């Protein structure tokens, strides 16, 4: 492997987008990913890519035509229901006059499809699979004008001489400690994921409940969020406001597939309608429990030449504004421009990174505030109509308060 001045830690959407943009600009890098291969694990559900952020990064990377092959405009459809299954607000993805699909500002794409697009845009060997970075340290000969950092990999191998280490390694970033002592903390919400396959053929009633996009049900301190995926499956997340250790102390036997489903229903969804319960009870395979963590809303640090962060490593937040991947892709685009300014225009690292981080953090502070407000509104115990109204007032990139509800049972 040839020497490269840039080390990217993490092959998620942000890290891969940055890698692609550096390739476009002919700037060498090394990307370390702990997964052993691109097929080693499931990539999760669906993402909405915004026209004013994530799509801009994909266009700069030359990947927008490929993105459009997999993007689902109908996936932008969304509805809110109460626990009895009554629709209190709905946007079916059509223009107000019914003439056609809404403009392509927030189409959905499956995570696995986005990842495939990004990986296929890189050359063989650009992603170093099964390479877990366990620590990053500054070399003794490092200076602000010429930073030098070393990445230590699991197994003891040490890779030295990097001018810039980019932490794109998510919530529990190994690079973040070089910039700040702030760490993720529990948000107060835990998600439990269920997945149902072949819904159109096997579960048409659930396919009708969820529709082509997203379906959210809210009641008290519990929420059920379901999304259609392009493979014909539905992923549902039962989100509950509980203590951090709830999964271990609630008495549910998570290792027992059937008992865990019944236990979750009995404890949190016993008075919800039958289809709501079935989005959990008919899950193919075990439920997956995920406590949700976040970084401080006003996250920040003093610029340090030689290391920076993007995506969840920089501004981890819960999914209650739906902007995480768009922030990561935008971070990657802005950082690629900062890196290019250093190598192509001789801008020193301190100036280049300070400008990038100021822009990134200002953007993430706005999104984090809206995300936290949405979380608190969702689990406020208010009626679903009031929750929809409040969400509409703060929703990132748009409002659901300016449309009339389409109530139906």
N, C-alpha and C positions, 0 to 999 in steps of 0.2 A: 504493500500500500504506500503510495507516494505521500509526502508531507503535505499538510493543509493547514492554513492559519486559523480556520474556524472549526470548533467542535460544537455539534448540536447534540444535546442529550435528550432523547425521546423522539419516537416516530409517530406521534399523534398528528392530528390535522395541522396544528401550528408548526411543528418541527418539519413535517413533510412539505408543507407549503413553502417554508423558508428554504429548504433544500432545493426545491424546484426553481425558486426565484434566483438563488445563487448560481444554479446551473445555467439559467438563462443569461446571467451576467458574466459567466465564465470565471467565477470565483470559487476556488477549490475549498472543500469542506470534508469533514468526517461526521457521519451521523451514527450514533450509538443507540441501539434499541434493544431492550431486555427481552422482548418476545423472540422465540427461537425461529419463527418464520411468519410470513404474512397470514398463514392459515391457522396459527396456533391457538387462537381464541376468538370468541364471538365479539363483534364490534358494537353490539347494542342496536338501538332503534333508528329513528329517523331524525333528520335535522332540517330546519328551514334556513336557507341561505339568502341573506338580504341583499337587495339590489344596491343599497348605499354603503355596503361594507364588505361582506364575504365575497360577493360576486365581483367586486372591483379587484380583489386579490387574485381571484381565479382568472380574470381577464388579463391581468398583468403577467400571469404565469403561462398564458397561452392555452389555458385549459377550459375556457368557457364553452366552446362548441362541444367538447366531450361531456362536460357537465350537463348540458342541455339534453343529451341523449337519455340521461337517467333521471333528470329532474321531473317531478310530478306536480303540475300546476294544481290539479284537483286536490292534492294533499294539503293545500292551504285552507280548506274548509274546516270550520271549527264550530263547536256548539257546547253550551253549558246546560247541564241538567241538575235537577234536585235529586234527592235520594230516592224519590219515588219514580224517577224516570221521566218527569215532565220537563220538556225543553223550555227554558226561560230566556235563552238568547241563542241565535244561530246565524252564521254567515256561511252560505253554501258555496262560496267562491264565484258567484256570478255578479255581473254588473247590476246596478239597481234596476235597470230596465229589462234585465234577463237576456241581454243580447249576446253575452259571451263570458268567457273566463276572465277573472281579474287580471290586470297587468302583471307580468312576471317579476314581482318585487320580492316575494318570499316563497318560492317553490320549495318543496320538500325533496330530500334525497336520503336514501338509506346510508347509514354510516359506512357500511362495508363497500358501497358503490363509490362514495367519495374517496375512501382510502385507496381503493383499486385505481381510480383515476390518477391520484397523486403518485402512487408507487409505480404505475406504468410509465409515468413521465420521467422517471429517473433511470439512469443506466444501472446495469447489473453491478453489484458491489458497492453502490453508493450508500445503501443501508446496510450496516453491519449488524446482522441479527444475532441474538443471544449474547449481547455485550452489555452487561449491566454496570453502569457507573455507580460506584459506592461512595466516592468522595472526590472533591475538586480542591486543589490548593494552589497558592501563588508561589512561583519559583523565586529563589533568592536573588536572581539577577533581573527580576522584573522591575520595570519603571513605568510611570504613567505614560511616557512617550512610546514605550515599547513593552507592553504587558507580556508576561510569559506565565502560562498556567499549565498545570499537570492534572490529568484525569486518571484516577485509579479505578481499574475495573475489577469486578469480582474474579477471584482467582489470583490476584496479586499483580497483574500486568499494569504498568504505568505508561501513559502516553503523555509526552511532554512537548513544550514549545508552542502551545496554542496562544495566539494573540487575543482571541475572543472565545469564551465558553458561553453558549446559549442554553440556559435551562428551559427546556420545553418538556420537562419531565413531570408535569402535573402536580397534583395536590401535595404530595410528599417529596417535593423537589430536593435533590442533593445539592443543587447550586444555590438555592435561596439563602442558605446560611452564610454565604460570603457577603451578602448584601444587608440582611436584616435578621433579627432574632424572632420575628413574628412567625407564628405557626398557625395552621388551620385549627379551628375549634368547632365543636358540634353546633349545628344550626338550630337544633330543637326539633328537627323533622327527620323521620326515617322512612325510606321507601322500600316497598316489597314488590318485586317484579314478577309478573306472570306472563307467559307467552302461549298463544293458541295458534296452531298452524291450520292452513287450508280452511279458512273461515267461510269462504263463499260456498264451498261444496259441503262442508261438514257442519257449519254453524251459521246458517244464513240469518238467524235472528240476532246473533251478536254482530254480524257484518252490518246489518241494518241499524243497530244501535250506535255503532261507532261511526259509520259512514266512511267516506273516502279519505278523511283527514284525521282530526283530533276530536275527542269527546271528553269533556271534563265534568265530573260530578263532585259537588261539594256539600258537606253537611257538618256543622259543628267543627270539631278538630280533626276531621278525616276528609280525605279527598281521594278520588279515583280518576286517574288520567290514562286514557287509552288512545293509541295511535295505530293507524293502518300502515303496514310496511309493504314494499313493492313485491315481496315474495308471497303475498297472500296471507300473511300472518298478522296478528294483532298483539302488540305489547301493551300491557296494562301495568301501571304503577299505583299500588295502594300506598298513599302517603299519609302518615299519622304523626301527630304532634305528641311526642313521648320523650321520656328521659333517654339519655345516651345508651344506657345499659338495658333498655326495654327488651330487646331481642333475646337477651340472656336470662332475663328475670320474669318474663310474661307467662312462662309455663307452656308455650307452644313448642312442640317437638319438631323443629325444622327439618331434622333428618328424615322424618316420616312424611312422605310426599302427600298422602291423603289427609293425614291428621293435621298437618300444618295448614292446609287450605281451610279445613273446617275450623281449626282453632282461630285463625285470623278472622274469619267471618263471625264466629261467635263473640269474639272480644271487641271487634271494631265496626262490623257491618251487619249486625243481626237484624236491624230494622230497615235495611235498604231493600229495594225491589229485586225481584228474582234475577233479571238480566244483569244487574250490577254484580250480584253475588257470583253469577256464572262466569263473568269475566275473570274471576279468580278460580272458582271451583273446577272449570273445564281446562285449566292450564295443562299443557303438555310438558311434563317434567316437573322438577322441584321449583319452589319459589326461591327467589334470590333476595336476601336482605341487604340493604345498603343504607347505613346511616349517612346523612348528608352533612358535609363540612363546608366551612367558608373561611376566608381570610377577612381581616378587618376591612370595612367599607372604605376607609381613608388609607388604604395601603400605600406605602411609599418607602423610599430609601435614598441614601446619598449615592450619586453616580460613582461607580468604581470602574476605571478602565480595565477591560479584560473580561468582564462578566456581566451578563444581563439576563432577563427572564422574559418569557412570553406565555400567553395562554393562562391556564390554571395555575402554573407555577408563580405567576405574577399577581393574579387577581381572582383566585378561586371564589366562586359564588354558587348558590343553588340555582336550579333551573327555572325559577319562577318569573323570569322575564324572557327566557328562550334566546339569549344572546351569546352564550358562551363560545360556540364555535365561530361565530362571526367576529367576536373580539380576537380570537386566536388567529384567524386568517388575516385580519387587519393588522394585528401586531407583526405577523410575519412579513407582510408587505412593507410596513413602515421600517422595520428593522433591516430588511434587505436594502432599502434606499439609504439608510444610515451607513451600512457596511459598504455599499457602493461609493458613497461620498468619501469614505476613508481611502479606499483603494484606487478610485478613479480621479478624485479631486483633491487628495491630500489633506482632507479634514482630519484633525487629530482625534484619537479615540474618545477622549473626555468630552469634547464638543459634540461629536456625532452621537454618542450614547445619551448624553444629557438631553439633547433635543428630542431624540426618540422616546426616552423614558417620560419626559414631561408630557408629551402628546399622548402616549399610551395610558399613563396613570390618570390624566384628566378625563379621558374617555371612559376608563374603567370605573372611576369614582361615580360618574353619572349612572352607569349601568348597575353598579352594585347597590346604589341607593334605591333605584327603582325595583331591583330584585328583592331587596329586604322589605320594602314597602309592600310589594305584591305577596310575599310570604306571610307577612303579618296580617294583611287583609284576607288572604285565603283561609287562614286558621283563626279568624277573629271570633268565630261562633255566630256571626251575623247570617242573615238569610242569603241564599244564593243570589237573589236579585240585587241585594245591597253589595255583595261581593263583586258581582259583575260590574256594577256601577263604579265601584272604587278601583277595580282593575283597569277599567276604561280610562280613568283619569291619569293613570301613571304608566300605562302600557308603552313599552319601548317601540317607537316607530309607528304608532297608530293608536286608535282608541276604539273600543267596542261599546263606548257609551253613546256614540253618535249614530247608532243604527237601532232600529226598532226590533224588539224581540219578536220571534216567530214561534209563539207558544203552540205546542201540540203534544199529545200524550203518546 
